[in-house]
Amino acid sequence: MEPVKFKAKEDGSEVLISPSEVVEIIPDADMRFCLVILKNEEKLFIQGTRAGIREQLNIEN
């Protein structure tokens, strides 16, 4: 599947995330951002709710 563009929390830059790279999506306290942990152990804070990010990446439960 194609990588999906998201906006980084820190500076609003665009980051590409492939669904196959995602290990875990953890919502931030205010629920507007999430920490996404990738298989290569990289951690990205991006804009979006957990459900919204999962939907965009087409990841089921």
Residue pairs with C-beta under 8 A, 6 or more apart in sequence:
1 18
1 19
1 20
1 57
1 58
2 18
3 16
3 17
3 18
4 16
4 17
4 18
4 19
4 56
4 57
5 14
5 15
5 16
6 14
6 15
6 16
6 17
6 44
6 46
6 47
6 48
6 53
6 56
7 13
7 14
7 15
7 46
7 47
8 14
8 15
8 44
8 45
8 46
8 47
9 28
9 33
9 45
9 46
9 47
10 45
15 44
15 46
17 36
17 38
17 44
17 46
17 57
19 57
19 58
19 59
20 39
21 38
21 39
21 40
22 36
22 37
22 38
22 39
22 57
22 59
23 37
23 38
23 39
24 36
24 37
25 34
25 35
25 36
25 37
25 50
25 53
25 54
25 59
26 34
26 35
26 36
26 37
26 50
27 33
27 34
27 49
27 50
28 34
28 35
28 45
31 49
32 47
32 48
32 49
33 45
33 46
33 47
33 48
34 45
34 46
34 48
34 49
34 50
34 53
35 43
35 44
35 45
36 43
36 44
36 45
36 46
36 53
37 43
38 44
46 53
48 56
54 60
